[in-house]
Amino acid sequence: MNERVLTLVQKTKLPYFISNENAQQGDSFGDKLSHAIQSVLDKGYDKVIVLGNDSPGLRLPHLQEAFKELQVKNLVLGPDFKGGTYLMGIARVSFNKEAFAKIDWQTPKVLEQLQALYLDEDLAIMAPLADCNTKSDFEKLLQDLPFYSTFKSVLASLLYYVLSTYSFLQHSYTNAVVGINFNKGSPVLE
């Protein structure tokens, strides 16, 4: 999914930055996200579009629309169906790093809290898209995809592999066997 989003972003021909575990700073998700946005603004950019990698429905026209809206508005939100966002665009003049970090990220309150924080701002709301964070999210996505979809085949294989591995580990190992992964020191010869 990371590669798919990166390919989409590259098609826009816009400059982009990747914020991964090596570059992120802060204790909470909000701290890390705020720092990532601030670091791009500190490079001299006046507007930033933030994307996650968990919305399989994200397409190039969504990114183009967000860019277009951000040229005339200070905030662009792409809501998901669970109260979060799959996309956020924000202008430097509207970004408040501390307040932004305090949003209850990764909860169904995100969209509502962002709208409240930027109540006085001219903002654009894009069409909602589904995001995939849980097993049931992926199962629903699988059901909605066409039968011959390559993505459906890959997703089904991945789900089967993950679920079968998880099931095997749950039923085949006891706490004593799992405990073997801990370093207990050198063996003692008696």
FENJONOR-V684625 format. One record per residue. N is the residue number from 1. RES is the residue in one letter. PHI is phi in radians with two decimals (NA if undefined). BURIAL is I if it has 24 or more other C-alpha atoms within 12 Angstrom, else O. D_CENTER is the distance of its C-alpha to the mean C-alpha in whole Angstrom. Layout:
n: (N:N)
res: (RES:RES)
phi: (PHI:PHI)
burial: (BURIAL:BURIAL)
d_center: (D_CENTER:D_CENTER)
This chain:
n: (1:2:3:4:5:6:7:8:9:10:11:12:13:14:15:16:17:18:19:20:21:22:23:24:25:26:27:28:29:30:31:32:33:34:35:36:37:38:39:40:41:42:43:44:45:46:47:48:49:50:51:52:53:54:55:56:57:58:59:60:61:62:63:64:65:66:67:68:69:70:71:72:73:74:75:76:77:78:79:80:81:82:83:84:85:86:87:88:89:90:91:92:93:94:95:96:97:98:99:100:101:102:103:104:105:106:107:108:109:110:111:112:113:114:115:116:117:118:119:120:121:122:123:124:125:126:127:128:129:130:131:132:133:134:135:136:137:138:139:140:141:142:143:144:145:146:147:148:149:150:151:152:153:154:155:156:157:158:159:160:161:162:163:164:165:166:167:168:169:170:171:172:173:174:175:176:177:178:179:180:181:182:183:184:185:186:187:188:189:190)
res: (M:N:E:R:V:L:T:L:V:Q:K:T:K:L:P:Y:F:I:S:N:E:N:A:Q:Q:G:D:S:F:G:D:K:L:S:H:A:I:Q:S:V:L:D:K:G:Y:D:K:V:I:V:L:G:N:D:S:P:G:L:R:L:P:H:L:Q:E:A:F:K:E:L:Q:V:K:N:L:V:L:G:P:D:F:K:G:G:T:Y:L:M:G:I:A:R:V:S:F:N:K:E:A:F:A:K:I:D:W:Q:T:P:K:V:L:E:Q:L:Q:A:L:Y:L:D:E:D:L:A:I:M:A:P:L:A:D:C:N:T:K:S:D:F:E:K:L:L:Q:D:L:P:F:Y:S:T:F:K:S:V:L:A:S:L:L:Y:Y:V:L:S:T:Y:S:F:L:Q:H:S:Y:T:N:A:V:V:G:I:N:F:N:K:G:S:P:V:L:E)
phi: (NA:-1.06:-1.12:-1.11:-1.14:-1.06:-1.07:-1.07:-1.07:-1.09:-1.17:-1.30:1.18:-1.52:-1.13:-2.50:-2.36:-1.91:-1.84:-2.03:-1.00:-1.28:-1.74:-1.31:-2.28:2.23:-1.61:-1.84:-1.03:-1.06:-1.09:-1.15:-1.15:-1.08:-1.11:-1.08:-1.12:-1.06:-1.14:-1.25:-1.08:-1.17:-1.40:1.87:-1.39:-1.72:-2.50:-2.35:-1.95:-1.88:-2.19:-1.71:-2.01:-1.93:-2.12:-1.07:-1.43:-1.13:-2.28:-0.95:-1.02:-1.12:-1.18:-1.12:-1.12:-1.06:-1.09:-1.09:-1.11:-1.23:-1.30:-2.09:-2.21:-1.61:-2.57:-2.24:-2.15:-1.90:-1.32:-1.72:-1.47:-2.02:1.66:-1.80:-2.38:-1.76:-2.69:-2.43:-2.09:-2.50:-1.59:-0.90:-1.13:-1.85:-1.38:-2.10:-0.96:-1.18:-1.16:-1.09:-1.15:-1.49:-1.03:-1.38:-1.08:1.08:-2.33:-1.27:-1.64:-0.98:-1.04:-1.05:-1.21:-1.13:-1.12:-1.20:-1.11:-1.92:-0.97:-1.57:-1.59:-1.47:-2.14:-2.00:-1.96:-1.53:-1.13:-1.25:-2.30:-1.35:-2.06:-2.14:-2.13:-2.26:-1.00:-1.16:-1.06:-1.20:-1.10:-1.11:-1.03:-1.02:-1.13:-1.46:-1.41:-1.06:-0.98:-1.68:-1.22:-1.09:-1.05:-1.11:-1.11:-1.12:-1.11:-1.09:-1.09:-1.11:-1.06:-1.07:-1.10:-1.12:-1.17:-1.21:-1.13:-1.07:-1.08:-1.05:-1.13:-1.18:-1.70:-1.80:-2.03:-1.81:-1.05:-1.14:-1.27:-1.09:-1.09:-1.12:-1.27:-1.53:-1.36:-1.80:1.68:-1.24:-1.15:-1.85:-1.56:-1.87)
burial: (O:O:O:O:I:I:O:I:I:O:O:O:O:O:O:I:O:I:I:O:O:O:O:O:O:O:O:O:O:I:I:I:I:I:I:I:I:I:I:I:I:O:O:O:O:O:I:I:I:I:I:I:I:I:I:I:I:I:I:O:O:I:I:I:I:I:I:O:I:I:O:O:I:I:I:I:I:I:I:I:O:O:I:I:I:I:I:I:I:I:I:I:O:I:I:I:I:O:O:I:I:O:I:I:I:I:O:O:O:I:I:O:I:I:I:O:I:I:O:O:O:O:I:I:I:I:O:O:I:I:I:I:O:O:O:O:O:I:O:O:I:I:O:O:O:O:O:O:O:O:O:O:O:O:I:I:O:O:O:O:O:O:O:O:O:O:O:O:O:O:O:O:O:O:O:O:O:O:O:O:O:O:O:O:O:O:O:O:O:O)
d_center: (10:10:13:13:10:13:16:15:14:18:19:19:21:19:19:16:14:12:11:11:13:16:16:14:16:17:17:14:11:12:15:12:10:14:15:13:14:18:18:17:20:22:23:24:22:22:19:15:13:9:6:3:5:5:8:11:13:12:15:17:19:15:15:19:19:16:18:22:21:20:23:25:23:21:18:16:14:12:12:11:14:13:14:10:9:7:9:11:14:16:20:21:24:22:19:20:19:20:20:16:16:17:15:14:11:9:12:14:15:13:14:18:17:16:19:21:21:21:24:26:24:24:21:20:18:17:17:15:13:12:8:9:9:13:16:17:14:15:18:18:16:19:22:21:21:24:26:27:23:22:19:20:22:20:18:21:22:19:19:23:23:20:22:25:25:24:27:29:28:28:32:33:33:34:33:36:35:31:33:34:31:32:34:38:40:43:45:48:51:54)
